[in-house]
């Protein structure tokens, strides 16, 4: 019985000595401040060219010759505002780890319509006896003296056209694309061989030529607009690790170093025990080196934003004990640089300080406040701070009181 008591006392003494000599558990972290990479909206000027086609003064839009009246109007060109989006990879957002960040620029632009010059033609046949066959009429379109060939489909439709007795018919004639108009100056449109008079038997006795001349100009229009930016975060693309098939464990078995692959070991009492490291198998499996043990491989596209400034905080775990317990304990928050409650004593928390300044632990109890650093009188780092509030005047029994 006496031997057992001595053994217990010895263990207690060793535990006290161990606690007194226990090294502090050093910790550190670096807080970074990143440069602003999001772009601000900006004023821009958007320019576009708008064709303006108008009939010359010498050319009436509506012309009547004999029994036929023909009018031609140019469909006006208009500009429609659209927004073009351009999406590119940009710097990662520090507040969204695990995500790629995309910058979307929204740029106003103007689309001109129609995409080609369009003639709206209306033909009226006032003859009550003979229909007007369009196959008898030749048409031509000239841009600055160069004839433009109409598409085959329109020519076939025109050849089959017929304007009945005392009737009117409308045709939409699509001409050259916009690109062909930006440098053009004159457009000439003609209809030749138009039957305008007939004898009693219905034979054509007179044919006329209808002609229209148009001035073609290009206006450059400038618009004040705003180019703005939006940002979109999407999860980083990941693939299952092929080496470990997504398990995170290297499939290769390695010999257990603790038992040298035997599965058992001989203890200090010379008894044989099953190896707990390999569970008696003699082999162990290690974390997959290809994926770092997570089972997937990430392929990020965004890179870290430029670092504006960084602070490295260093410290260790500190146990704060008070008598009686229940005091409020506050330590500096490395993210904000401000004090934050870490709980009520007795409590263990991470204490940090920076190269520029040491931040004492603040302990508050019933209107009394103490500031204590986790050092002893000689300046040695200690893992425990102890404060006694029972004596009336707070006493720091472990730690260094500061003002």
Secondary structure, DSSP 8 states (H G I E B T S, - for coil): -HHHHHHHHHHHHHHHHHHHH----EEEEEEEEE-------EEEEEEEEEEEEEE-TTS-SEEEETTEEEEEEE---EEEEEEEEEEEEE---TTSTTEEEEEEEEEEEEEEESSEEEEEEEEEE--SS--EEGGG-EEEEEETTEE----HHHHHHHHT-EE-TTEEEEEEEEEEEGGGTTT--EEEEEEEEEEEEE-TTS-EEEEEEEEEEEEEEEEEEEEEEEEEEEEEEEE-EEEE-TTTTTSSB-SS-EE-TTTTTSSEEE-TTS-EEE-TTTTTSSEE--B-TTTTTSSEEEE-------EEEEEEEEEEEEEEEEESS--EEEEE-TTTSSEEEEEESSEEEEEEEESS----EEEEETTEEEEEESB-TTS-B-SEEEEE-TTSS-EEEESEEE-
